[in-house]
Structure formats: C-alpha cells, structure tokens
Amino acid sequence: MHDFALSLLLLGALSSGNQLPFWATSNQFGLMPEGSGGLALLQAGTQYDLSKEFQWKWGLSLAGNADSRTADFSAMVDELYGSARWKALRLDVGMKHVDTEFWGAGMRSLGSMSATGGHVAWSGNARTMPGYLATLDPVPVPLTRKIMWIRGAFGDYKTLDNRYVKGALVHRTQIYFLFKITKRLDFQFGLDHIALWGGMSPGEGAIPVTFDNYFRVITGRSASSKGTLNDQLNVIGDQRGGGLYRFDWRGDGWKIILQRDFPYDDGSGMSGLQNFPDGAHTFWFGWDNKDRWVSDIVYEYHYTMKQSGTYHDRPTTEEERKTLDPSDQYHYWHSVFGGVDNYFNHSAYKSGWTYYGRCVGNPLFFPVGTRAGTWTGKETVMGIESNRFKAHHFSISGKAFKCLPYKLMLTYSQNYGTYYSPYEGESQWLKPWGTVKETPLHQVSAAFVGEIPLRAARFVAAGSALRHFTVTYGLFADRGQLLPDLFGGTLGLRWDL
C-alpha cells in the first residue's frame, strides 16, 4: 500500500521592520513572504512501497503567500513530481525539493540545523526548478569486498524566474566514492557539478542549445566556434559546484559526522586544494534516540575568503609567448593562475547562482541589494554581492518532555563583499595574500522554532479531531551591520491527515 499523506499549514509572520529576519525566510524553499504576512501550504503525496521491488510515489505542494513588503499575493507550485525506484536506481521527474540533511530532532518539518542543509552548492534556500534527476544509490564497486562504494546523480532543469539570461538551463552531475573503512567508520568524497547554460541573453541573444553544446556542458569543456566568445575562452556556460570530504563515525546509540563541503567556480577550485581552506566545515553529533531534551548538535565554520588566491592572471612574458599558440589569443597574452573565483557569480550569466532572487547554494552568500535594502525576489537580481565571509553557525535540537520538538540556531558572520567590490576598506585583490587588513561587516542572526503536537496534550481526548493538529511557532532576530536590526515571529496551525 502507498501511504497517503495530506497536510495543510496556515501560518502568520510578523516583523518589527520592513522585512522578515534572515532565518525566518532562508532555507524555506523560497516559500515565505519577504515581509510581514502569511503563508498557506497544501501538501499531498505518497511514499514508496518497500515491499515491492519496483516502487513509485508522487508529491504535490501548493503555496500562497501574502507579503506586506511587496503588497501582493503570490501563488506558487512548490512541488509537483513523480518518482520511481528500482533497486539502487531512482528517477524523479517534475518539481521536487532537493535533499537536505541534519534535520532538527530528526524531523523534516523542523528543517535542517545546518546553514547549508548539508550541501553548499544546492541548499534548499530557493524555489524548486522543473526537471528530472536520475539517482544511483550507493552500490559496491566489484572486486573491493564491499569496502568501496559509488553513488551519483544526473539531471537537467529549466529556470523560470525573471533573470538576466532568461530561460537558462541547469545541468547537474554528482559522483561520490564511499569507503567503509571499519564497521563504525565511513569516509566519502566527491563532486556536485552544476552548469547554467543556454537561454536568451540581452547581450548575446539566443545562446545555442545543441547536442554538441550539451555534451560539452556535461564534460566541462569550452564551446566550439559556434558558441559565444565567452564560452569559447572558458568552459561553456556558467559551471560551478561543490566538493565534499566526509567522515561518519557510528557509536553505540550515537553518531558523529565531520564534513568539509566547499564551493568551486572553475577548475582551480574543483579539487578543493587550491581554494583551501574555503568551505563549510561541519561537526554534527546526534543521538539515535530523538526524544531527548538535546538529541542533535551542529557546529559549522564557514570560510570563503581565499577563492584560489588574489590573482586570476598576469600578462605573459615574451619568453613565455614563444612557447604558446598565437591562435589562442587569450592564453597567448594571459598567464592564468585561476584565483579570484568570485563564487556564484558570472560575467555572462549575471544573475549568478540565484533563483527567484535567492542564492541556490549556501544562504550566507547574500544577493545584490542586500546591504542597500533594495533586494526583492520579485525583480531581476544581478548576482551575489557578498561571497567572501567567515561565519560561525551553532544549532541544537531535541524534544522537550519527549514530545515538543524544537530547533535553536545562532549564526555570527563577518561579511567582506567580493574581491572586486569589498563592503568596506581596501580590497585584497591583486595584492599578496595576507598583506591587507580587510574590514568586515559583522552580523548576528538567531532563530528558535518548534512544534506543539496537540495529540501530546493531556486535555485532548484519544478520538478527538484536535489530535490531527500541530501548532508551529518561530522567534527570529537579526542584529548587525549588514541586515536591519529586526525581531520577528511566526505562528501557524498545521493539519495532518
């Protein structure tokens, strides 16, 4: 049997200022209003039937929010998908939330305790895109005695938002290797490669979408002579992603995860060595028993200052040009170091790695207009204004009295803008590393969210309809130099069938 689930959430949000605090809207799949208002969310779907070899399920999620900041009502299709699974293979078609990890108290409804959801390149901070994703669950590599395993994914999506290159396509390839070192210890590493390509550019017109260009996208190659000049000089489209190194240790009734999840924007950062120590460095500790007062703890250190160095290239010398191909005019005149990666931005795809105005990756990458207070997801966003930052993120979760799940998050960040455009003071760009004392904007954001299942209340009778209801709540605050000083709260009622 397919377990059918149906829920309806009605939620109100109130802020002390023009917009809601950071954690009230971040990592919410772009569903929350930007200012005080309300959200209605209807969700329905089924689960896989684990008793069968071939399994399928479907999901539907419709949302609408009223927003005082933009003075309008928005209706959205949040999810609309069908999924099929056979052995280790899975296919998702339609609009489906990306996978996240480190859920508060082990509950998906509380969201991730991590600032990135466990995935720096695609965090669940922005709305869902239509497309497909074929996934391979971990399978053992032959002749390795089940010590080495491999998993991955391959998919394509289309953007629908109001962006600089309209209708841009998105390709995603994931490949990870897992080593079962002992019965308790696992190690894995791999890449999550993402490319924006195609679409209609104001400067270039229609960017060719051909099978040849698609093959060049998925193999990370430059365009042929039929492509745009930018795609011929570099790889085709706007290619980026995230790399992962991770250890899992299983104890008796508990588990520890140590993870480095780092962004890259070109080949220089793909291995994670040239841009080291950039990345989200995560420590997670969790008890198997999620009914404890404190069941899970997360600490993350985010660092994106290096970006493979302060020099992207320098002019070639006469001696160097004697050994180079004159027909390759770019590399004939430029010796490329590969620095100044400028994470999640691109010269041709000027909206960068944003969707409906929100960074698709780590939400601590702030979109253009954040500091000025002009940002809105309703208009075209021209990329990321702060991709160089240091941040400490701490979160705990559990269940009070074994029945009231909660999640507490506290984030402190030092934000520097970009190499090309620092928020304050002198830039490190084109100067030897460490020779400039840079000036950050300090920011603190906090959140406390939880649920009160009415079925846990002693005054609710066993057969009462109230047992299908859950009260949700949230308290949020921002204080610092980048975002407005704000206090906010949410209060909602969810009905579950």
C-alpha positions in Angstrom: 0.0 0.0 0.0 1.1 3.6 -0.7 0.8 5.6 2.5 -1.1 8.7 1.5 -0.3 11.9 3.4 -2.2 15.2 3.3 -1.5 18.4 5.3 -2.5 22.0 5.3 -0.4 24.7 7.0 -1.7 28.2 7.8 1.0 30.5 9.1 1.3 34.1 10.0 4.5 36.1 10.1 5.2 39.4 11.8 8.4 41.6 11.8 9.4 44.7 13.6 10.7 46.2 10.3 10.0 46.2 6.6 11.3 42.6 6.1 11.4 39.4 8.0 14.6 38.3 9.8 17.1 36.2 7.9 16.3 32.8 9.3 12.6 33.3 9.0 12.9 33.2 5.2 16.2 31.3 4.5 16.3 27.6 3.7 12.5 27.7 3.2 12.5 26.8 -0.5 11.5 30.4 -1.3 8.0 30.0 0.1 8.0 32.6 2.9 6.9 36.2 2.2 9.7 38.8 2.4 7.9 40.9 4.9 5.1 40.5 7.4 2.3 38.5 6.0 1.0 34.9 5.8 1.6 31.6 4.2 -0.8 28.8 3.2 0.8 25.5 2.2 -1.1 22.4 1.0 0.9 19.2 0.6 -0.2 15.8 -0.6 1.6 12.7 -1.7 2.5 9.0 -1.2 5.6 7.1 -0.1 7.5 4.2 -1.6 6.0 0.7 -1.0 9.1 -1.1 0.4 7.5 -4.5 0.0 7.9 -4.3 -3.8 11.0 -4.3 -6.0 9.7 -1.6 -8.3 8.3 1.3 -6.3 6.7 4.6 -7.2 5.4 7.7 -5.4 4.1 11.2 -6.2 4.0 14.5 -4.4 2.1 17.8 -4.8 2.7 21.0 -2.8 0.8 24.3 -3.5 1.6 27.5 -1.7 0.4 31.1 -1.5 1.8 33.9 0.5 0.6 37.5 1.3 3.5 39.9 1.6 3.3 43.4 3.1 6.7 44.3 1.7 5.7 43.9 -1.9 2.0 44.4 -1.2 0.9 41.4 -3.3 -0.2 37.8 -3.1 1.8 35.1 -4.8 0.6 31.6 -5.7 3.3 29.0 -6.3 3.7 25.4 -7.3 6.2 24.3 -4.7 6.3 20.6 -5.7 4.7 18.5 -8.4 6.6 15.3 -9.2 6.5 11.6 -9.8 9.3 9.2 -8.6 10.1 5.7 -9.4 12.7 3.4 -7.8 14.1 0.0 -8.9 16.9 -1.5 -6.7 19.6 1.2 -6.5 18.1 3.4 -9.3 15.7 6.3 -8.8 14.1 8.7 -11.2 12.4 12.0 -10.1 10.5 13.9 -12.7 8.9 17.3 -12.1 9.4 19.9 -9.4 10.8 18.3 -6.2 12.7 19.6 -3.2 16.4 18.9 -3.1 17.6 16.5 -0.5 18.8 18.1 2.8 20.5 16.6 5.9 20.9 17.3 9.6 17.1 17.7 10.4 16.2 19.2 13.7 15.3 16.4 16.1 15.3 14.1 13.1 12.2 15.7 11.8 11.9 17.1 8.2 9.2 19.6 9.3 11.8 21.4 11.5 14.2 21.8 8.6 17.9 21.4 8.6 20.1 22.5 11.5 22.9 23.2 9.1 23.2 26.6 7.4 23.6 24.8 4.0 21.3 21.8 4.6 24.5 19.8 4.3 25.0 20.8 0.6 26.9 24.1 -0.1 26.0 24.3 -3.8 22.3 23.5 -3.6 20.9 24.1 -0.2 17.1 24.3 -0.4 17.2 28.1 0.0 15.5 28.9 -3.3 12.4 27.6 -5.1 12.2 24.4 -6.9 13.0 24.1 -10.6 11.2 21.8 -13.1 13.3 19.0 -14.5 14.5 15.4 -13.8 17.1 13.8 -11.7 18.3 10.2 -12.1 20.0 8.9 -8.9 22.2 5.9 -8.2 22.1 4.9 -4.5 25.3 3.6 -3.1 26.4 0.3 -4.8 29.6 -1.7 -4.1 32.4 -1.5 -6.6 33.3 -5.0 -7.9 36.4 -6.7 -6.5 36.6 -4.4 -3.5 34.9 -6.7 -1.0 32.2 -4.1 -0.4 34.8 -1.7 1.0 34.5 0.8 -1.9 31.0 2.1 -3.0 29.9 4.6 -5.6 26.8 6.8 -5.8 25.8 9.7 -8.0 23.1 11.6 -9.9 22.5 13.1 -13.3 19.8 15.6 -14.2 18.6 18.7 -16.0 16.4 21.6 -15.1 15.0 24.8 -16.5 14.8 28.2 -14.8 11.5 30.0 -14.9 12.3 33.2 -12.9 12.9 36.7 -14.0 16.7 36.7 -14.5 19.3 38.3 -16.7 19.7 35.3 -19.1 16.1 34.2 -19.3 15.2 30.6 -19.6 18.7 29.4 -18.8 19.1 25.6 -18.4 20.7 23.9 -15.5 22.7 20.6 -15.6 23.7 18.7 -12.6 26.1 15.7 -12.2 27.1 14.2 -8.9 29.6 11.5 -8.2 30.8 10.3 -4.8 33.0 7.5 -3.6 32.3 5.9 -0.2 34.8 3.7 1.7 33.6 1.5 4.6 36.9 1.6 6.5 35.5 -0.3 9.5 32.1 -1.3 10.8 31.9 2.1 12.6 33.9 4.4 10.3 33.0 5.6 6.7 34.8 8.1 4.5 33.5 9.6 1.3 34.5 12.3 -1.2 33.1 13.5 -4.5 31.9 16.4 -6.6 28.5 18.0 -7.2 28.9 19.7 -10.6 26.3 22.3 -11.8 26.2 24.3 -15.0 24.0 27.1 -16.2 23.8 27.3 -20.0 21.6 28.2 -22.9 18.8 30.8 -22.6 18.2 34.2 -24.0 20.9 36.8 -23.2 20.4 40.5 -23.6 23.9 40.8 -25.0 24.3 37.6 -27.0 20.7 36.8 -28.0 19.7 33.1 -28.1 22.6 31.0 -26.8 22.8 27.8 -28.9 21.3 24.7 -27.3 22.6 21.8 -29.3 23.6 18.2 -28.6 27.2 19.2 -29.2 27.0 22.0 -26.6 25.2 19.8 -24.2 28.0 17.2 -24.4 30.5 20.0 -23.8 28.5 21.1 -20.7 28.4 17.7 -19.1 32.1 17.2 -19.8 33.2 20.7 -18.6 34.6 21.8 -22.0 34.6 25.1 -23.9 32.3 25.8 -26.7 33.0 25.3 -30.4 33.4 28.1 -32.9 29.5 28.3 -33.0 29.4 29.2 -29.3 29.7 32.7 -27.7 33.1 34.2 -27.3 33.0 33.9 -23.5 32.1 30.2 -23.9 34.9 29.6 -26.3 37.5 31.2 -24.0 36.3 29.4 -20.9 34.1 26.4 -20.3 30.7 26.5 -21.9 28.1 28.2 -19.7 28.4 29.1 -16.1 29.9 26.0 -14.4 30.4 25.5 -10.7 29.5 23.2 -7.9 30.7 21.8 -4.6 33.2 19.2 -3.4 32.9 17.0 -0.4 35.1 15.3 2.1 33.3 13.5 4.9 33.8 11.1 7.8 30.9 9.2 9.6 31.6 7.5 12.9 28.8 5.3 14.5 28.9 4.8 18.2 26.6 2.8 20.4 23.4 4.8 20.2 25.0 7.9 18.7 26.8 9.2 15.6 29.4 11.8 14.7 29.9 13.4 11.2 32.8 15.6 10.2 32.4 17.2 6.8 34.1 19.8 4.6 31.8 20.9 1.8 33.4 23.5 -0.4 32.2 25.6 -3.4 34.2 25.9 -6.6 33.6 28.1 -9.7 36.4 26.8 -12.0 39.0 24.1 -12.4 41.3 25.7 -9.9 39.0 25.0 -7.0 37.5 21.7 -8.2 39.9 19.6 -6.2 39.5 21.7 -3.1 43.2 22.2 -2.8 43.9 25.5 -4.5 41.0 27.2 -2.7 41.7 25.5 0.7 40.5 26.3 3.4 37.3 27.6 1.8 34.2 25.7 2.6 31.5 24.9 5.2 33.2 22.8 7.9 30.5 20.8 9.7 30.6 18.9 13.0 27.4 17.0 13.8 26.6 14.9 16.8 23.4 13.1 17.2 21.8 10.5 19.5 19.8 7.7 17.9 17.1 8.5 20.5 15.4 11.7 19.2 13.2 12.0 22.2 15.9 13.5 24.4 15.9 17.2 25.5 19.0 17.6 23.4 19.3 15.0 20.6 21.4 16.8 18.0 24.2 19.4 17.9 25.7 21.1 14.9 28.6 23.5 14.7 29.8 24.9 11.4 32.7 27.1 10.4 32.2 28.9 7.1 35.2 30.4 5.3 35.2 31.6 1.7 38.0 34.3 1.8 40.7 32.7 -0.4 38.9 31.7 -3.6 42.1 30.2 -5.0 44.1 33.3 -4.5 44.1 37.0 -5.2 45.4 36.9 -8.8 43.4 35.4 -11.7 46.1 36.0 -14.3 49.0 38.2 -15.3 50.4 39.2 -18.7 52.7 36.6 -20.3 56.3 37.4 -20.9 58.0 37.4 -24.3 59.8 34.2 -23.4 56.5 32.5 -22.5 54.8 33.6 -25.7 57.5 31.8 -27.7 56.1 28.5 -26.4 52.4 29.4 -26.8 50.0 29.0 -29.6 49.3 32.5 -31.1 45.8 31.3 -32.3 44.8 31.0 -28.7 44.8 34.8 -28.1 43.5 34.7 -24.6 46.2 32.3 -23.2 48.8 33.8 -25.5 48.6 37.1 -23.7 47.5 35.8 -20.2 49.2 33.5 -17.8 46.3 32.1 -15.7 46.7 31.4 -12.0 43.0 30.6 -11.5 42.4 32.8 -8.5 39.6 35.3 -7.7 37.0 32.6 -8.2 34.1 35.0 -7.4 31.8 32.2 -6.1 28.3 32.0 -7.5 28.8 35.0 -9.9 29.5 35.0 -13.7 30.3 37.7 -16.3 27.7 36.5 -18.8 25.1 34.9 -16.6 24.9 38.0 -14.5 22.1 36.7 -12.2 24.7 34.2 -11.0 23.6 31.2 -8.9 20.3 32.7 -7.8 16.8 31.6 -8.5 13.8 33.9 -7.8 16.3 36.2 -6.2 17.7 33.8 -3.6 21.1 32.1 -3.7 20.5 28.5 -4.6 23.5 27.5 -2.6 24.6 28.5 0.9 22.2 31.3 2.0 25.1 33.2 3.7 26.0 34.2 0.1 24.0 37.4 0.1 22.4 38.6 -3.2 22.9 42.0 -4.7 20.7 44.6 -3.0 21.0 43.1 0.5 23.0 45.9 2.1 21.2 48.7 0.4 17.8 47.2 1.4 16.7 47.1 -2.2 16.7 43.4 -2.7 13.5 41.6 -3.6 12.9 38.3 -5.2 10.2 39.8 -7.4 12.8 41.6 -9.6 15.9 40.6 -11.6 18.8 40.0 -9.2 22.2 40.6 -10.6 24.2 38.0 -8.7 25.9 37.8 -5.3 27.2 40.9 -3.5 29.0 39.1 -0.7 30.8 35.8 -1.4 33.8 36.4 0.9 32.9 35.8 4.6 33.8 34.0 7.8 30.9 32.6 9.9 30.2 30.5 13.0 26.9 28.7 13.0 25.7 26.8 16.0 22.5 24.8 16.4 20.9 22.4 18.9 17.6 20.5 18.7 15.6 17.9 20.6 12.2 17.3 22.2 11.2 18.9 25.4 9.3 16.5 27.6 9.8 13.9 24.9 7.0 15.4 22.8 7.7 19.0 21.9 10.3 19.2 19.1 12.4 22.4 18.8 15.4 23.8 17.0 17.7 26.7 18.1 20.1 28.3 15.6 22.7 31.1 16.1 24.9 32.5 13.3 27.6 35.1 13.6 29.2 36.2 10.3 31.9 38.6 9.1 31.0 39.7 5.6 33.5 41.3 3.2 31.6 41.6 -0.1 33.7 40.4 -3.1 37.3 40.7 -4.2 36.2 43.2 -6.8 33.8 45.2 -4.6 34.5 45.0 -0.9 31.9 46.3 1.5 34.4 48.5 3.4 38.1 49.5 3.2 40.8 48.2 0.9 40.5 45.1 -1.3 42.8 42.1 -1.1 42.5 41.7 -4.9 45.8 41.8 -6.9 47.9 42.0 -3.6 49.9 39.3 -2.0 47.8 37.1 0.3 47.7 38.5 3.9 49.1 41.9 3.1 45.8 43.8 3.5 43.8 44.1 6.8 40.3 43.8 5.4 37.2 45.4 7.1 34.1 43.2 7.6 30.5 43.9 8.3 29.5 42.0 11.5 26.1 40.2 11.6 24.3 38.0 14.1 21.1 36.1 13.2 19.2 33.8 15.5 16.1 31.5 15.4 14.1 29.4 17.7 11.4 27.2 16.1 9.3 24.4 17.4 6.1 22.4 17.2 3.4 21.6 19.7 1.5 18.5 18.5 -1.9 18.7 20.1 -2.0 14.9 20.2 0.6 15.2 23.0 -1.7 17.4 25.1 -3.3 15.7 28.0 -6.6 17.6 27.6 -7.1 16.2 24.1 -9.2 13.1 24.0 -8.0 10.0 22.2 -10.6 10.2 19.5 -10.7 14.0 19.2 -10.2 15.7 15.8 -7.7 18.0 17.5 -5.2 15.2 17.5 -4.6 15.9 13.8 -3.4 19.5 14.5 0.0 20.8 15.4 0.9 24.3 16.4 4.1 25.7 14.9 6.0 28.7 16.1 9.2 30.6 15.5 11.1 33.5 17.0 13.8 35.3 15.0 16.2 38.1 15.4 18.9 40.0 13.3 21.4 42.4 14.7 24.5 43.8 12.9 25.9 46.0 10.1 24.7 44.1 7.0 21.0 43.4 7.7 18.5 45.7 9.5 18.1 45.1 13.2 14.9 43.1 13.4 12.7 40.9 15.6 10.1 38.7 14.1 7.9 35.8 14.8 5.7 33.2 13.1 2.7 31.3 14.4 0.9 28.6 12.5 -1.5 25.7 12.6 -0.9 22.5 10.6 -3.5 19.8 10.0 -2.2 16.3 9.1 -4.3 13.5 7.8 
